[in-house]
Amino acid sequence: AAGSCRRRRLAPLNEDNGRFLLLAALIAAYLSAGATVFSALESPSEAAAQLRWNRTLHNFSRIFNISLPELRAFLRSYEAAMAAGIRVDALRPRWDFPGAFYFVGTVVSTIGFGMTTPATVAGKVFLIVYGLFGCAGTILFFNLFLERIISLLAFIMKACHERQLRRSGLLPPNFRRGPAMSGVGSLVGWKPSVYHVLLILGIFAITLSCCASAMYTAVEGWNYVDSLYYCFVTFSTIGFGDLVSSQNAAYQNQGLYRFGNFIFILMGVCCIYSLFNVISIVIKQVLNWVLKKFECRCCPKCHKSSTRLSRRNAITPGARLRRHNISVDADGQYDSDTEGRRLSGEMISMRELTASNKVSLAILQKQLSETANGYPRNVCINTRQNGFSAGVGALAIMNNRLAETSDSR
């Protein structure tokens, strides 16, 4: 058993790699489950529609005395015309300036309805270059929007939190935040809960979708469920293209409707993008919880001996930080191992007292070094000194601004 434990310690599974593999397995299972459900729901309808179409095709060929090959050739020509944007009913021009602006908006936001596509070689080549920089800039815009909406929510929630503390008597009535606490982006000390932010963004996304669906139902003539379906498909940038707004030749108050359509799509995409990132943080927390449940545990004898050694040996700064996750700006140091000894009736040893002093000295030296070099005070001791230690993109934004994923917790 001890040999197996040593082999496990020699080749441990990195936490990030374990989380990645677990997420990949869950996504594969999720895709399989979704494919099974959709196949069971949609396959009978597809088979029935195919049967009705074959019956209609044969009846049309028999009534009008047209051979099936000729009829199929005509329908292929109609499909080609439909792919080019030609419809039986009058539609607005696809490549006038408003239509082209609608197209490039769906390109850079990665919605990609597919109802308009470039037909020339020059247009296709330009689309490759245009989409490369446009999509990158739009993703940056989404991240900046996420950063500001989280900062705004944090500012409002922090003000509510301070008001609640004043009512409970934990803060004096004349308490005012200093300059370091007054900025929207400086959330020192208190951070909002990721679940509260998730709730607020979810309510806002539902409200926005309901309002947009009411507009599409009134203007486009869709039923409300189809309008809600269109809002989700569009705001989430899935963009199937089976329902596309603002495609008729004329509308009542056409300019106002196009402006409202643009605002709803822009706000909806930004809001759903932010909501997806908050949900991804919650999923990451669930994965971390599952990984902790799957941690390698040695046999009881090895576990008991390792526990005994860890209690008798000196406490290193790294071990204390791994167990207590102490940040540089912590108000005080707590020795749970010492408290455990007091509960068990043992006296504190001189070795532990010396180790505790070493830890405090190491934290003080670290704080002085980072202050001298211009690093922020809330940098965690065990942070790696490289450009990607805090993460990149939306996950880094959420980690810096929400409590449940902060390194200081």
N, C-alpha and C positions, 0 to 999 in steps of 0.2 A: 504494500500500500504506500509506503514511504517513497519507494522508487517511482511509482506511478505519479505521486504528487510532485516529485522533482521533475519528471518529464513534462507534466502539465505546466509547471512554472517556467521551464525552459522555453516552451513554445506557447506563450499565452496568446489569446485572440484579442487583438486591439479592439478597444471599445467602439471606435468609429467604424472599423471594418465589420465588427459584429452587428452594429446597428444597420449598416448598409446591407449586409446579407439578409438580416431579418426583414428589413423593409422590402427588399427584392422578392423574398419569398411571399410576404403578405400581398404585394402587388400582383404577383403571379396568381395567387389564390383568388384575389379580388377580381382580376380579369376573367379567370375561368368561371367564377360564380356569375359575373355579369353576363358573359357569353351564354351560359346555360339559361339564365332567366330570359334574356332577350330572344334567344332562339325558341324557347317554349312559348313566348308571348306573340312573336311576330311571324314565325314560320307558318302557322295555319292560315293567317291572313294573306301572306304572300302566295301560298298555294291556291287559295280560293280566288285571289285576284288574277292569277295566271290562267286559271280555268275559265273564268268569265271572259277574259280577253281572247282566248282561243275560240270560245264559242261565238263571240261577237265578230271576230275576224272571218270565220267560216260563213256565218250568216250574211255578212256584207258581201263576201265574194260570191255567194250563191244568188243573192237578190239582184245585184247589179251586174252579174255575169262578168266578173273580173277574176282573172286567174290569181291564185295565191302568190306566185313569184312576182308578178307585176305589182300587186298590192304591197308586198313586203319591200320592194324596191322604192316605191313611193314613200312608205313610212320611214325608210332609212334616210331619204332626202329631207323629210320633215325633221327627223332627229338632228341632222347636221345643221339645219337652219335654226333649230331651237338652241343648239349649243353655241351658235354664233350670236344669239341674242334676239332673234326674230320671233315674234309672237303673233298670234291671230288678232288679239286685241291690241289696241293702240297703247304703246308704252312710251315713256319719255326717252329721248336719245341717251344712249349709254356713254358716249364719249364727248358730250359737251362738257363745259367746265364744271358744272355741279355734279354731273355723273362721274367725271374723272376724279374730282375731289373726293367723292364718296368711295371710289375704288381705292385711291391711295390711302385713305383712312383705314379701310379694311386690310390693306397690305401691312402697314407699319404696326398696327395693333394686333396682327396675326389672326384676325377674325377669319378672313379669307372665305367669303360667302361662295365665290365661284360663279356667280351669275354674270360677271364681267371678267373676261380674260383677254390679254393682248393677243392679237392674231398675227401681227407682223414679226419678222425676225428681229428688227431693230427694237420693237417694243418689248420683246421677251428678254433681249440682252440688257436693255436699260432697266428692266424690272429687277434683274439679279443685282446690279450695282445699287440701285435705289433702295431695294429692300434690305440690303446688307447694313447700310448706315441708318436707314429709317427704323428698322426693328431694334437695333442696338440703342438708338437714342430714345425710342419709346419705352424700352425696358428701364432705362435710366430714369425717365420721367415717372414711371410707375413706382420705382424705388424711392424717389424723392417725395412723391405724393404720400407713400406709406410712412416715410419718416416724419412728415409734417402732420399727418392726421393722427399718428400715435403721440407725437409731442403735444398736439392740441388736446387730445383726450386725457393725456397725463396731467397737463396743466389744470384742466377742469376738475378731474378727479382728485388731484392733490388739494385744490381749493376746497372741495367738498369734504375731504378728509380732515383738513385743518379746522373747518367749521364744526365738524362733528366733535373734534377734540376740544374745542372751546366750549361747546355745549356740555360736554361731560366733565369739564373742569380740569382737564389734563394740560391745557395751555392757558396762559393768562389772556384776558380779553384784549390787552394792548400789544399782543405779540405781533411783530411784523417781520417778514422774511428779509434777510439781508441781500446784498447784491449777488452773492454766489447762489442764492436760492431763488432769485426772482426770475431768472431766464427760463424760457420754455424748455430749452434743451438740457439744462442742468438739473437732473433729477437726483440730487444727492440725498441720501438717507432713506427716503420713502419712494417706492416705485409702485405703479398700478398693477393690479392683478391681470394676468393674461386672460383669465376667464371673464372678467368684467369687460375688457376690451373686446373679446369675442362676442359677448352678448350685445354690446352697443353696436358693433359693426354688423352683426346679424340682423338686428332690428332695423338699422338704416338701410341695409341691402333689400330687406323684404319690403319696406315702405317704398323705396325707390322703384322696385320692380312692379309693385301694385299700381303705383301712379302711372308708370310708363305703359303698363298693360291696359289701363283704362283709356289712355290716349290712343293706343293702337286699335283697340276694340272699336272706338268711336270713329276713327278716321279710315282705317284699313278695312273695316267690316269683318275682322276675325272674331271668333268667339273668345271668351276670356281665358280659357285654358290654353288655347293656341297662342294667345298673346303672352301669357306667362312663360310658356315653353320657348317662344322666340326671345324673350328677355334673358332667360337663363343661358340659352345657346349663344346669344350674342355677347352678353356681359362676361361670360366665362371664356370668350374667344374660341369657342368650339366651331361655330359658324358653319353649320351643315349647308345652308342655302336653300332649304325647302321652303322657308318663309323669309322673305326679305322685305323690309319696309321701304317706303318712298319710291316705289317702282311704277306707279300709274302715271299716265301722261299729265293729269291735272288733278289738283285737290282744292278744296275750299281753304282759303288762307294758306296757300302753298308755301310762301316764304316763312311764315310763322311755324308751320308744321315741320319744315326742314330744319329750322333752327332748334326747335324743341327736340326733334329726333337726334340731332347732333349732340345736344347737351345731355340727353338721357343716356346715349351710348357712351359718351366720354365719362360721365360720372359713374355709370354702372360698371364699366370695365375697371376703373380705378378702385371702386369700392369692393368689387368681387375679388380683384387681385389682392387687396389688403386682407380681405376676409380669408382667402385661401392661405395666405402666409401665416396668419394667426392659427388657423386650423392645423397647418403643418407643424407649428411649434407644439401644439397639443399632441399631435401624433408622435412627435419626437419624444415627448415626455412619457407617453405610453410605451414606446420602444425601450427607453431607458429603464422603465419599471420592469418590463419583461426580461431585459438582459440581466437585471439584478436577480430576478428569480431563477435565471438559468446559470448563474455564476457557478464556477467549479468549486465544490466543497469537498475537502479531504475527508478521510475516514475520521471517526470520533477521536481516536487516539492521537492522530496527527493534529487534528484541530485543537484538541485540548493542550497538547504540548506547545503548539504555536501561540495559543492564547496565553499560556503561562510565561513563555519567553517574552512576548510582547509586553506583559505587565511588569516583568522584572528588569527588562533592559531600559536603557535611557531613551527618552523620547526625542526623536530628531525633529527639526523644523518641518521637513517634508512630510513626516508621518502625522504630525499634528495638523498640518494643513489638509492632508487628505481626509482625516477623520472629522475635522471641524470646519473646514473650508473657510479659514480666517482670511479676511481681506485686510489691506493696509490701513483703511480708515475705520477699523473696528473700535468700538468704544472701550472694550475690555477683553481680557483673555480669560477663558474658562477652561479649566482642566477637568474634563469629565473622568479621566482615569483616577485623579486624586479623589474626586467625589465618590467614585466607586469604591476606593479603598476605605474611605470614611464610613460608607454604608456597610462594608463588610467587617468593620471593627478593627482594621489594621491602621497603624500609625503611618504618616507620610515619611518616606525615606529621604535621606540627604541627597541621594543620587537623583531622585525625581525633582527635588527643589533646584538642584544645580542645572538639570536639563531644562526646567521651566525658565530659569534665568537666561540660559543660552538662547532659547526660543525668542524671548522678549528682546534680547540684544540683536538677534538676527533680523527681527522685524523692524527694529529701530534703524539698524544700518541700511536695510533695504529702503525704508521710507526716506532717509536722508539722501541716499544715492539717487533715488528717482526724483526727489524734489530738486536736487542740484542739477540734474540733467533735463528738467522740464517735463517729466512724465506726470500724468494725472495722479492724484492721490488715491483714487479708487481702483488702481490697478491691482489685481490680485497677485499674491506672492508667487504662486505657482504658474503664472502666465509665461508662456514661452516668448522669448524676445525675437519675434519675427513679424513680418507684415500681415500674416494670415492667422495670427493666434486668436484673434477675436472673431474670426469668420468673415465672410464676404457676402455682399448682397443683402437680400431681405432678412435672412436669418441673423446676420450681425446686427441689423437695425433692431430686430425684436429682442435679441439678447441684451442689448445695451439699455433698453427702455422698459422692459417688463420684468416683474419680480421673479416669477417662477423659473426663468431661465437665466437669471443673473448669476455671475460667478461669485458674487458676495453672499449668496444664500447658502 
